[in-house]
């Protein structure tokens, strides 16, 4: 995809130079000049969707804007026990993530304070629970939980059609000892009706073997706005899950699929949110920990409970091994998204 974008931008640049040269060197009729000016405008419009990353060190945040509109922010302070992306805002302006506990909105549930924004972690890493950790955990139980600390920003790049953020994080126990080193690249893009995030993550041990035992609490998750909860949760809820296998609603939980979408309406805007799995990921196609109350998660390692005991995966990451996860999250805006559109985007993603 990157090569195609580069080629398109190069061709547009050459085209624009050719137009400027012709206008300067040739005397043309008003009609011809008007035609060339129109072409120049079309070229410049192609770069309309500029992705800007702005670092606000004093707030421990990196803001992401698409053509000037806020899309999301990378929060790397320690208050959430892991770095997160929050909020997620559609091209039409709908906030698809729950506000609590950062910015509670009227009528929201205030359960599961660890479910905030978009994140990736797991419920059993060397026996420690990284998934459920939050400021709500009592001091006497801290030793049972793990925390992910932001370590460094390795690259931050704005640009036309995509922006990139590369970071390093450390998965540590309550004593601050590092179990896993995480290197993640986020790729942001969007247009007039779509926003997307590629989350490409490499996990390495800090030198010792690390076990990720089978656990249903994982692994990449989003806590959704109340409007996208399942309709039986409350009157304003409009959300409906649908998997690549055609399974809908509550029945989607605990099933395997290469992608899952959640569609609904927020303030009159029709939105669909899709999480795409990748064949390179362990456990592909992933099991879906997709709950009607608003948790939308993919868990490739938690097989036992989701398969009803038919499968089990106790994954061991060796001292020299790397565990890679590739996911794409897409926010579609404006009309209900057909399965064929998501399938086409999934095909593009795995290429």
N, C-alpha and C positions, 0 to 999 in steps of 0.2 A: 504493500500500500504506500509506504514511504517513497519508493522509486517513482510510482505513478504520480504522486503529488509533486515531486521535484520536477518531473518532466513537464507536467502541466504548467507549473509556475514558470519554468524556463521558456516554454513556448509562448506563454502570455507576455513575458518580458520582451522577447524578440519581436513579437507582433507589435507591441506598443512602440518600440524603437523604430520599427519600419513605418508606422503611421506618422510619428513625429517627423521623421526624415522627409517623407513625402509631402507633408504639409509645409515644411520649411523650404523645400527645393522646387516645388511646382506651383504654378499659378493655376488655380482651379476655379470652377464656377461655384457660386454660393451653394448650389445643390450638392456638389461633390464635397465641399468643405463640411457641410452639415452632416453628410454621410460618414465622413471620417471622424468627426467629433463624436458622433454616436458610437462608433466602434471603440474609440478611446474610453468613453464612459463605460461601455460594456466590459472592457478589460479591467478597469479599476474596480468595478463592481464585483469581479470574481474574487478579489482579495478582501471582500467585505467582512468575512467572518474571521477576525483576528483574535487569537487567543492570547491573553495577557496574564502573566503571573506576577503578583506584587507581594514582596516580602514585608511583613509588618513584625519586625523582631520584638518590639516592646509588647506585642500581644501574643507572641509565639504562634503566628498564623501566616499562611501564604494564601492570598486571595486569588481566585481564578475568575477571569472575566472573558466572556465571548462577545465580541463586537460591542464592548462597553457594558454588557449586562452581567450581573453577578451570577455565576453558575454554582460555585462551591468554594470551600476554604479547607485547607489542610491545617488542622489544629494539632500542634505537637507539644503542648504543655502537658504536665503530669496529672491534671485533674481528672482525666477520664481513664487512667490506667493503661491507655494505649493511644497512639495517634489515630485520628479519625478524619474523614471528610464530612463536613457539615456546613450548611444545609446542602441539599441537592435541589436545584431549581430548574424547572422545565423551560423550554424555549418560549412558551406562552406565559411564563411567570408564576406557575404553580409550584409551591414548595411541597415536595413529595415525601419529605422526612418529618418524623415527629419532632416537635419542639422540645419537650421535656427530655433531659433535665436542664438544658441550656437556656431555652426560651419557651417556657410552658405556654400553651395556647388553651383557650377555654374549651372545656369538654374533653380534653385529652386524658387518657389513662396515665397514671403515674406509677406504673409497675416496672420491673426490670430496669433499674437505673443504668445498668451496664449496656443496655441496647440503645446506642446513640449514634446517629449518622450512618456512615458506611465504614466498616472495619473488617479486619481479618485476624482471628486468633483461634484458640482451641481450648477445650475443656479438660484435657488431661495430657500434660507435658511433664514427664518424669513424676507423675502423680500430683502435679500442681494444676489448679484451675485458673487458666488465663481468661476464659470466656466470661465468667460471672463476677470478675473483680470490679469493684467500684468503691466510691467513698462511703457507701452504705455498709461496707464490711467492718465489723467490730475489730478493735485492736487485738483482742485475744485470738482472733481467727486469721490474722494476716499471714501467718506462716503457711497456710493452706493454699495461698493464691500466688499467681505470678503476674508480673507487670511488664509491659513493653515500653521501653524508653526510646524516644527519638535521639539518635546519636549525631547525625550530620546531614547537611544538604550537600549532595555531591554535584548536582547540576540542576539549574533552573532556567528554562528556555521558553520564551514567548515566540510566537510566529503565526504566519498565515496558515489556516486550516488545522494546526495542531500546536499544542504547548506541551512541554515535558517537565517532569519533576522526578529527580532521582534522589533517593534518601537511604540512609542506613539506620537501622533500629536494633536494639538489643532486648532479647527476652530474658528477664532476670527473675530470680527467686526473691523471697522476702529479705534475704541477707545481701542482696545486690550482686550475687554471683551470676555470671552470664551463662545461659544454657544454649541459646540460639542467637546467631547473627542474621539479621534480615536485611537484604538489599531489594528495594522495591522501586520500580519505575511506574509512574502514573503518566498516561498519555490522554490529554483532554482535547476534544474536538466538538464541533456542532455546526448547525446551520439554522435556517428559519423555522424548522419544525423538529429538530432533533438535537440532543446532547448525548455525548458518550464519554466513557472513561475506560481505558484499558489499564488493568492492574496486573503487573507482571512481577511476581515475587519469587525470590530465591532464599531458601532457608538453609543455613549451615550450622553445624554444631560448633561450639567454641573450643572443641578439642576432645571432648568425651562423647561417647555414644548417648543418644537421646531417644527415649521412647515416647511415641504418641499413641497411647492405647485407645482402643475403640471407645468412643464417647459420642453421645448424640449432640452435645453442645459444640457446634462449629458450623462453618469455618469462615466463609465470607458472608457477611450479613448486612442488612439494611433494616432499620426500624422505620416503618412507613407512617405517613400522616393518617389521622383517624378516618378521613374520607376513603382511604384505600383499604381499610379493614373489611372483613367479610360482612355481607349484609345482615347476618343474624347477630352481629355484635351490638349494633344500635341503628337507629332510624336513618342517620345521615350516611352510613357506610355504603359504599358502592363497589368495593373491590372484588375482583374475581381472578383467581389463579387459572392459568392454562399452560400445560406443558407441551413440549414438542411431540409427545405421544398422544395428545388430545385429551388428557385427563384434566378435570376442572375442579375448582373449589376445594373443599376440605379433603377430597379424595387425592389431591396432589401430594399431600404430606407423605413422606416415607417412600416415594416412588423414585425411580431413576429416570432421568431425561437429560438430553444434551443442552436444553435451554428451558427456562420457565419465564412466563410473563405474568404481570399483575396489572390489570386494567381497571379504570374507574373514572370518576369525575370529581374535580376539585374546583369549586367556585365557577362552575359552568364550563370548565375546560376539560375535554376528554384527554386522558393521559394513559400511556402504557409504559411500564417499567419492565425491562427484560434483563436477566442475568444469563450470560452465555458461558457454558463450560467449554473446555478445550480437550481434544484427544490426548494431548501430552500430559494432562493432569493424572495423578494417581487416582484410582477408583472411578475413572471415566466409564460410562456416563454417571455423573454424581447422583447421590441421593439428595432429596430436597427437604430441608427443615423449614417448610413454608407454612406458617401458622395464620389462621384467620384473624387473630387479634392484632396482627401487624408486623410480626417478625418474618422477614423474607430472607432465607439463608440457604446456601448450598454447602453440604457437608460430605465430602468424598471419603472421609476416614471413619465416620460413625455408622457402620453398617449393621451392627448387631440388633439394636432396637428397631431400626427402620426396616430391616428385613424380617422382623419377627423371629430372630434367632437363627435364620437360615444361613447368614453370612457373618463373618467377623474379621476385622482387620486391626491387628496390633502392629502398627508401623514402627520400625526401628530405623533411625537415621544414624548411620555410621559416622565415625570421626572425620572421614574424608569425603563423605557424601554430601550432595546438594539436593534438596527437595524443591521442585519448581511448581508454581501455580500460575496459570494464565486465565484471566477472566475479563470479559467485557460487559460493562453495564451500559444500557442504552435507555434514554428517556425519550419516548415518542410523544408528540404533542399535536393536538388539533382534530384528530379523528381516531376511532377505534382501529387498532393496528391488526391487519390480517396476519395469519400464521405464515403465509408465503413471504411477507416482508421480513419477519424475524428470521425465518429459515435462510433467506438470501443473505442477510447480514451475518448470520452464523457461518455460512459457507465462506464469506469474505474474511471473517475473523480467523478461521482455521487455516486459510491460505497464507 
